[in-house]
Structures are given as structure tokens and as C-alpha cells.
Amino acid sequence: MCGIFGYCGRRVAQPILMEGIRRLEYRGYDSVGIATLSGGRVFVAKKKGKVSEIAHQFAPAALPGTLGIAHTRWSTHGIPSDRNAHPHLSCDGKIAVVHNGIIENFSGLRELLEEKGHRFSSDTDTEVIAHLIESFYQGNILDAVRKALKGVEGTYGIAVLHAHHEELIAARNGSPLVLGIGTEEFFVSSDASAVVEHTKKVVYLDDGELAQITPRSYHVFDLKKGVKEKEVSTLAWDVQEIEKKGYKHFMMKEIMEQPESLQNTLRGRLDKDVRLSLSGIPREFLARVQRIMITACGTSWHAGLVGKHIIEKYAGIVTEVDYASEFRYRDPLLTARDLVVVISQSGETADTLAAVKEAKRKGATVLGIVNVVGSSIARDVHGGIYIHAGPEIGVASTKAFTGQLAALFLLAFYLAQLRSKPVPRPGMRQLQNIPEVIRKMLADTAFISAIQKIAEKFHAYPNYYYLGRGVNFPVALEGALKLKEISYIHAEGYPAAEMKHGPIALIDENMPVIFIANRGGAYEKIISNIEEVRSRKGKVIAIATAGDKLMSQKADFVIHVPDVEYELTPLVNVIPLQLLAYYIADLRGCAIDQPRNLAKSVTVE
Ligand code: AGP
């Protein structure tokens, strides 16, 4: 949450900074700000609003110079407003700071600084950093930042500039920061996706590190000790991947990319055997794992719930699933024979990252299923599976979810193989073919228009239920989450049979109920659940297996999905649910890629 971008080089900074925060806007979009340096002066512009709404107020002439920092905000301390927008300045206006994270001891620091005569002009926690640096400044900005950070508790990714120094200081503790290494120009960004159009060479800062960047060079230091040698990584992403490519929204582009992104997840990993290279996790350990604990947040947690079913079914290993935010604080019982699997698209979710640390502290081995290469979680786990879904910019996760499911299938099959369990050959073949199956679904105009018609009919309804059983209960949760996130409609997912234990009280003619009702699994039971809803006048929308005529009689509306092995149905069922949420949100005129109150990666607790 919050996007930071910095530039130091020979080009005019303002347009580069504007473009940088535009690309980072998915991380927060309640206010925007820029500070540049020119002729020994700091120039600042900041405003409440989205980049697209206020870009015209950031005139290049008012922000001169070839060095600058920029910020797009997701508010934690202080309402979205012009005065709370970053950058924040020191009293003398010579130091400017942008920050992502939370300074936990900010009120104590603020009191102390106010006693010393510092005057604050915002309600943010960030402003204390600017004043603290000012209080330590004695001619060396790197030194002042280092001293200030020693007194700061909490999480931060910061970029700092000072009027008298042609340099940019960046530092990280718990909030991601990456340096882009160009030719005689350097970039600082919360996320590699915003630098890829300038350079593919990056250095990932680790916690406790700070960087000093001038137009000619950069150096990375440890907060406590001296200079650090850092590896320069090469990004595999291409600039086209972060463009909308003619789609109205990133979310639709990412839904449509799923055949390709799934192909990338599976490529080279599945032929007659499953091949996973989990470098830091020995095969012998995996062959003897006693218990698996999956932990994640949001959509990734839903993928984890599907993972439990398939790991238990194919590999026969007891598997539990926990929210990372609960896991990290509940003192989980773990032993050295347990495998903790963390799932994260961004690889930066604060709770999931904390869960990795907690699991490692307790001696467990940690495997990550991550999309963003080089992210904090990817670098902190013992070994892992990259899903290679490419950049996911839409706040509502889509292609990452299906990539996570595919990775969990690979893991389940791989574990079964290592433990000499019968690996289901038809299932493996069908998984291999899933990208093609989804390609056909998305190209089928009758399928798409069935979903659009349902969206037109129901987009004004205020409440929805999503019901599924077994491996499709998590898909019901995911469908409900998609609708809530982007259309602001209240939706709840339940295991279908649980409906009778309370939620059924809400069923009447105003309640659309989406059943995930493929053949196989508990099909007959689902039919009974549908009857229960119908007899209370609920509107039934069913996701059903192609050719299921009975379902066409039972439900008010049916969306047919291809007939695949029952365990694989989550991969095809989620597609119409993603599309339904999208079309409903679009009809309601919602900001689909930037839903209110949300940010793509939740890097604060
Ligand atoms: C999904 O649509 C969400 N925006 C959100 O629930 C997300 O899945 C969650 O914040 C976890 O993110 P991660 O996968 O990047 O860790």
C-alpha cells in the first residue's frame, strides 16, 4: 500500500515521476505528490485525488530538476487530503520524504520533536521522519537518515531528498523497495513493474538497508554497518505486460490472459512426471513431511483451501489452512517435520511475510507459492514455486488465483510421486490441457453473453449468496470476494449445506443465489440445496457441467462450464465468477481496477 517512485539521472524528472506513480497507483490512490530538486531548492506539489484526475495540476515548470521523489497514497494515519499527501517536509522545507508503511512510535517522536520546536503540518505518521532527519542533519544527508531511522519503530520504505545534496536516499524495513539501475540514471520504486520500462536491471533492498543514489552511482549500506555488495537481478517482465493492451480495465485483460498465464505456470513442470525444483527443500524431507500448514490472505487463502483438498486427496498428508494474520499471532504448534506453504501473489503481504518469519523461527520448512519474482516472501522462504502469471495490476486478483491453483496441483502430484502414491494420470493430463480448455471458454461468445445477461438482470440486487461444496466451497468464497471488492455489493460464500444452519433465513425473491453445481462431488446434495432455495423463492444461478439438462430445469439461469475431472473444476468454475463480478461492477459504473478503500498489496498490518 502506497507507491513510492524516485528518479536520479540526467533527464527531466517530472514526467518520469508522474509515469512511475501512475504505474504504482494500484498500491493506493487517495492522493498524489511529487518533490523535485533544482538549483539548491526543493519544489513540491501534492493533492488529494487520483493521478489521472490531478495530473494537470502538476505542471512540469513548477517541478524542475533531474532528481525527485513521488508518492501515491493509501491512507493509514490521517484522512486523504492535500495536507496529508506525501511528500512531507522538514520545518526549513529542505528535506522531503515519501513513505510506505507505518511508524508505530510516531506519537512519542512527534511529542519529543514538538518540544524541541518542530512544527507539524499534517496528521500523518510519516512527517516525523522528515523532522527527525532534520534534527540529525549536520551537512551529511545519508548520515542524518541513518541516525533518524535508528529511532524509528515500525515499517517503512522511504525515499528522501535534501535541497543541498544531489542525491537520493532510500531505505527499507518491512515495505518493499527496489532500485532500477539504468545508464547514468537510477530509479527507486515500491515495485519492479514501474521500472521495467526504463531498465531490466534491479537491486532488491532488504530490511535494514539504505541506498545512496547520485546521477553517477549508487551504494547500498547496512543501517548499522558499512557498504554492502548487492546482486543485480534481471527482470523477466516486458513493458507490454504492464499495459492494458486495448482492454477497458486491467482486470479484464488479466481474466483473458489466463490461458497463457496457466501455460506459464505449468510449462516444463508436467509431463509424465511432475518436475518441481524447490532448491532449498530436500526431496527426502518432502517424502517424510508429517503435516502441511498453508497460510495466506484473501484470494491466496482461498487457493490454499482448495490446496488442502487436493494435497490430502493425492498425497495423503494432513493439511491445515490458516489466515496469515491469525497464524502469526496464535503461537502455532509447529515442528521440524512440518512444511508451511505460504501463498502470495505480490510476495509482499505484511501478514504473510510475518507468517514466514514465525514459521522459520519455530523450525518449520517454508515453501512459497509466489507470483512476483524477487519479492520479499520469495526471497525469505526455503524454496518455492513461482507461478509466472506475469504482472497482475487489477486490484481484484484473477490470473494469480488460477496460477496458484495450478501450482498447488503440481505440488500435490509431486508429493504423491515422492511418497509413492498413485499419481492420477488422467488428472495430470487434464491439468496439462486446462489452459486450452479455458482458452475455448473465453472465446465462446455464447458463454460470455450468458454471463452478461445475468449481470444485466441482477446488477442492482444488494445481496448475493455463493454456495459450493467440497473443493468448490473455496470457489464460492472467491466468487463472493470478487463481487464485493469491485461492485460494492454485499456477498457471502458458504458451504451449500451450511445454508440451513442460519443463512437460509435471508432467502426470498430478492436474493440471487449462485450455486457451483458441477456433476460429481456432492451433486445430488447440491440439487437438494437448490430445491430449498427455490421453495423460498430465491433466484438460482447455477454454474453447471456442459450438457447438464437437469440443471437447466432446476435453476433460473445456468452457466455451463466444460466437463473436467471433479477436482479440477475450481479452475473452470472461477472463470464465470470473475466475469460476472466484472460485468456487474462495470454496469454499476465502479472503478474496477481501483476499488474504493482497497490496495493491491497490503504491506501494513
Ligand atoms: C484479491 O482479489 C485481493 N485483492 C486480496 O484478497 C489479495 O488476494 C490478498 O491481499 C493477498 O495478497 P497476496 O496474494 O499478494 O499476498
Boltz pocket constraint, residues with backbone or C-beta under 6 A from the ligand:
constraints:
  - pocket:
      binder: B
      contacts: [[A, 297], [A, 298], [A, 299], [A, 300], [A, 343], [A, 344], [A, 345], [A, 346], [A, 347], [A, 348], [A, 349], [A, 352], [A, 395], [A, 396], [A, 397], [A, 398], [A, 485], [A, 599], [A, 600], [A, 601], [A, 602]]
      max_distance: 6.0
